[in-house]
Amino acid sequence: MQEFLSLFNVPLLSATLRVSTALILASLGYVICIQAGVVDMGLEGKLLLGAFLSVYITGITGSHLLGILSAMLGTALYSYIIGLVMVRFHANHTIVGIGSNFIIQGITAVLLVIVWDNAGTSDNYGKLAHSITDLMKKIPLIGDLFNRQTTIMPVAYVLVFLVSIWLFKTKTGLRLRSIGENPKAADSLGLNVYRYRMMACALSGVLCGLGGADLAIGQLGYFAKEMTSGRGYMALACAVVGRFNPKGTLIAAILVAFVDALQVRLQTAFSVSPEFFQIIPYLVPIIVISCFGGIKAPNGAGKPFKREER
């Protein structure tokens, strides 16, 4: 029992913050899309693409900043194209999203061999400088929590509140949510449903690209095959548990990240098959949803919209 309790310490909380970063960013992307009526199941692929682009461009330019910007812009463009298929061509959102995940997994695996002549990992280009979190480590009492954190981590937490304000307090955010609830009514009021939904898809790409960059050049300094390891699906679950609200999603992401960080330590503390502990982060959202239930997406989510002639 004492050995188990010893696992709950500052390094565990620090690891929770580190793991939560990509989850928060990807789940925010899903929240924006679902509020606009787009069911974005392609988070896993977007995170992976962002991770690849950040490392590839960093290797070419030698600049981590350009790597991050390229990951955000490149993934936004990719997300926009996928959005066209779902929004303009009325394809099934779930099928397109999951299918796009497999496409990116295949493309990045092939490019890994072509670019770096290695089927497992890329070259190591060094980690992103921890300039912001180095300052945060000097904060009394809680400074140790920011040890080994990436600069992207505090950005992710700030974005939660910015996205929340944008969705619920600004004219653009309220219009986007009205489109998610009733696109026909919004269209009758003169709102361009297609434009808002495509904007939501692009923003999701920006956030997922940043999350992928955090996983790659933020935490490791290199790209590894399928390095996202299901985090996109975890992020989707966090958005659902958080009831498609940025602040609720933040709490859910921290919970899942905490359990994920804990299961890594449980593997070393107990002589049990590692696979037993690895499933725990996936079970937690299922248990939460089962216990509380009543989670309802916007009425127009996943439903194709065809503008009627006037």
C-alpha positions in Angstrom: 0.0 0.0 0.0 2.8 2.4 0.9 4.5 1.6 -2.5 1.2 2.6 -4.3 0.8 5.8 -2.3 4.4 6.8 -3.1 3.4 7.1 -6.7 1.3 10.2 -6.0 4.0 12.9 -6.0 5.0 16.1 -7.8 6.6 14.3 -10.7 3.2 12.6 -11.4 1.5 15.9 -11.4 4.2 17.3 -13.6 3.7 14.4 -16.0 0.0 15.0 -16.0 0.5 18.6 -17.3 2.9 17.3 -19.9 0.5 14.6 -21.2 -2.5 16.9 -21.1 -1.2 19.5 -23.5 -1.8 17.6 -26.8 -5.1 16.3 -25.4 -6.4 19.8 -24.6 -5.4 21.2 -28.0 -6.9 18.4 -30.0 -10.1 18.2 -27.9 -10.5 22.0 -28.3 -10.4 21.5 -32.1 -13.2 18.9 -31.8 -15.3 21.2 -29.6 -15.1 24.0 -32.2 -16.1 21.6 -35.0 -18.9 20.0 -33.1 -20.3 23.4 -32.1 -20.4 24.2 -35.8 -22.2 20.9 -36.6 -19.1 19.0 -37.9 -18.2 15.7 -36.3 -14.4 15.7 -36.5 -13.3 12.1 -36.1 -9.9 12.8 -37.7 -8.1 14.1 -34.7 -5.6 11.3 -34.6 -4.4 11.9 -38.1 -4.2 15.6 -37.6 -2.0 15.2 -34.5 0.2 12.8 -36.4 0.5 15.1 -39.4 1.3 18.1 -37.2 4.0 16.1 -35.5 5.5 15.1 -38.8 5.4 18.5 -40.4 7.0 20.2 -37.3 10.0 17.8 -37.4 10.4 17.9 -41.1 10.4 21.7 -41.4 12.6 22.1 -38.4 15.1 19.7 -40.0 15.0 21.8 -43.2 15.1 25.3 -41.7 16.8 24.6 -38.4 14.1 26.7 -36.7 11.7 25.2 -34.2 9.4 28.2 -34.5 9.0 27.7 -38.3 8.5 24.0 -37.6 5.6 24.8 -35.3 4.0 27.4 -37.7 4.3 25.0 -40.6 2.6 22.2 -38.5 -0.2 24.5 -37.7 -0.7 25.9 -41.2 -0.1 22.6 -43.0 -2.6 20.7 -40.7 -5.1 23.5 -41.1 -4.9 23.2 -44.9 -5.3 19.4 -44.7 -8.2 19.8 -42.2 -9.8 22.3 -44.6 -9.6 19.8 -47.5 -11.2 17.1 -45.3 -13.8 19.6 -44.3 -14.7 20.2 -48.0 -15.4 16.5 -48.4 -17.7 16.5 -45.4 -19.3 19.9 -45.6 -19.5 20.7 -49.4 -19.8 17.1 -50.7 -22.0 15.9 -47.8 -19.9 12.8 -47.1 -20.5 10.9 -43.9 -18.4 12.7 -41.2 -17.5 9.6 -39.2 -16.3 7.6 -42.2 -14.3 10.4 -43.6 -12.7 11.2 -40.3 -11.7 7.7 -39.4 -10.6 7.0 -43.0 -8.4 10.1 -42.9 -6.6 8.8 -39.8 -5.5 5.7 -41.7 -4.5 7.7 -44.7 -2.2 9.9 -42.6 -0.8 6.9 -40.7 0.2 5.4 -44.0 1.5 8.5 -45.6 3.7 9.5 -42.6 5.1 5.9 -42.4 6.1 6.0 -46.1 7.6 9.5 -45.8 9.5 8.5 -42.7 11.4 6.0 -44.9 11.8 8.3 -47.9 13.0 11.3 -45.9 15.1 9.8 -43.2 15.7 6.2 -44.5 14.4 4.8 -41.3 11.1 3.0 -40.7 10.9 3.8 -37.0 12.1 7.3 -36.2 13.4 10.5 -37.8 16.7 12.3 -37.0 16.8 14.1 -33.7 16.7 17.9 -34.2 16.5 18.8 -30.5 13.6 19.9 -28.4 11.9 23.3 -28.4 13.4 25.7 -25.9 11.5 25.8 -22.6 11.8 29.6 -22.2 8.4 30.3 -20.7 8.2 27.2 -18.4 11.8 27.9 -17.2 10.4 31.2 -15.8 7.4 29.4 -14.4 9.7 27.1 -12.5 10.7 30.0 -10.3 7.1 30.4 -8.9 7.1 29.5 -5.2 5.5 26.3 -4.0 4.3 25.1 -7.5 7.4 25.8 -9.5 8.4 22.1 -9.6 5.2 21.3 -11.5 6.7 23.0 -14.5 9.9 21.0 -14.7 10.4 19.6 -18.2 7.3 21.2 -19.5 7.2 22.5 -23.1 6.5 26.2 -23.9 3.3 25.0 -25.7 1.9 23.7 -22.4 0.9 27.1 -20.9 -0.3 28.2 -24.3 -2.8 25.3 -24.4 -4.2 26.2 -21.0 -4.7 29.8 -22.0 -6.3 28.8 -25.3 -9.0 26.9 -23.3 -10.3 30.2 -21.8 -9.8 32.1 -25.0 -11.9 29.6 -27.0 -14.5 29.5 -24.3 -14.9 33.3 -24.4 -15.0 33.2 -28.2 -17.7 30.5 -28.4 -20.0 31.9 -25.7 -19.3 35.7 -25.6 -18.6 36.9 -29.1 -20.8 37.4 -32.0 -18.8 35.1 -34.3 -18.8 32.3 -31.7 -22.6 32.6 -31.0 -23.3 32.5 -34.8 -21.1 29.4 -35.1 -23.0 27.6 -32.3 -26.4 28.6 -33.8 -25.3 26.9 -37.1 -24.4 23.8 -35.1 -27.9 23.8 -33.5 -30.0 24.6 -36.5 -28.2 25.3 -39.8 -31.4 25.9 -41.8 -32.6 28.6 -39.3 -29.1 30.2 -39.4 -29.1 30.2 -43.2 -32.5 31.8 -43.2 -31.0 34.7 -41.2 -28.3 35.2 -43.8 -25.5 33.3 -42.2 -23.1 31.4 -44.5 -23.3 27.9 -43.0 -20.6 26.5 -45.3 -18.1 29.3 -44.5 -18.5 28.9 -40.7 -18.2 25.1 -40.8 -15.1 25.3 -43.0 -13.6 27.9 -40.6 -14.2 25.5 -37.8 -12.4 22.7 -39.7 -9.4 25.0 -40.3 -9.2 26.0 -36.7 -9.4 22.4 -35.6 -6.4 21.8 -37.9 -4.5 24.7 -36.4 -5.0 23.4 -32.8 -4.2 19.8 -33.7 -1.1 20.9 -35.6 0.1 22.7 -32.5 -0.7 19.6 -30.4 1.3 17.4 -32.8 4.2 19.8 -32.7 4.2 19.5 -28.9 4.4 15.7 -29.0 7.3 15.8 -31.5 9.7 18.8 -31.2 8.2 19.9 -27.9 8.8 16.7 -25.9 11.1 14.5 -28.0 12.9 16.4 -30.7 12.1 13.8 -33.4 9.2 12.0 -35.2 8.3 8.4 -34.6 6.0 6.2 -36.5 2.4 6.4 -35.1 3.8 8.4 -32.2 0.3 9.8 -31.3 -0.6 6.3 -29.9 -4.4 7.0 -29.8 -4.2 10.4 -28.3 -6.6 11.7 -30.9 -9.2 9.3 -29.8 -8.5 10.1 -26.2 -9.0 13.8 -27.1 -12.3 13.0 -28.7 -13.5 11.2 -25.6 -12.4 14.2 -23.4 -14.5 16.5 -25.5 -17.5 14.2 -25.1 -17.0 13.9 -21.3 -16.6 17.6 -21.1 -20.0 18.1 -22.8 -18.5 19.9 -25.7 -17.6 22.8 -23.5 -13.9 24.1 -23.4 -13.7 24.3 -19.6 -15.4 20.9 -19.2 -13.1 19.5 -21.8 -10.1 20.9 -19.8 -11.2 19.0 -16.7 -11.7 15.8 -18.7 -8.3 16.1 -20.4 -6.5 16.6 -17.0 -8.3 13.5 -15.6 -7.3 11.3 -18.6 -3.8 12.7 -18.6 -3.5 12.0 -14.9 -4.6 8.4 -15.3 -2.3 8.0 -18.3 0.7 9.3 -16.4 -0.3 7.1 -13.4 -0.5 3.9 -15.5 3.1 4.4 -16.7 4.2 4.4 -13.1 2.0 1.4 -12.2 3.8 -0.6 -14.9 7.1 -0.2 -13.1 5.6 -0.7 -9.6 3.7 -3.9 -10.1 4.7 -7.1 -12.0 1.5 -7.2 -14.1 1.3 -7.3 -17.9 1.8 -3.7 -19.1 -1.3 -4.0 -21.4 -3.5 -4.3 -18.4 -2.5 -0.8 -17.3 -2.4 0.7 -20.8 -6.1 0.3 -21.3 -7.0 2.3 -18.2 -6.9 5.8 -19.8 -9.3 4.5 -22.4 -11.7 3.0 -19.9 -12.0 6.2 -17.7 -14.0 8.3 -20.3 -16.3 5.3 -20.9 -16.9 4.9 -17.2 -17.6 8.6 -16.8 -20.0 8.7 -19.7 -21.8 5.6 -18.5 -22.2 7.0 -15.0 -23.4 10.5 -15.9 -24.8 10.1 -19.4 -27.2 12.7 -20.8 -24.4 14.1 -23.1 -26.1 15.7 -26.1 -24.3 17.1 -29.1 -25.7 20.1 -31.0 -28.8 19.1 -33.0 -27.2 19.7 -36.4 -24.0 17.8 -35.6 -23.1 15.4 -38.4 -26.1 16.2 -40.5 -25.5 17.3 -44.1 -26.7 20.8 -45.0 -27.9 21.7 -48.4 -28.8 25.3 -49.0 -32.2 25.8 -50.5 -32.6 28.0 -53.5 -34.2 31.4 -52.7 
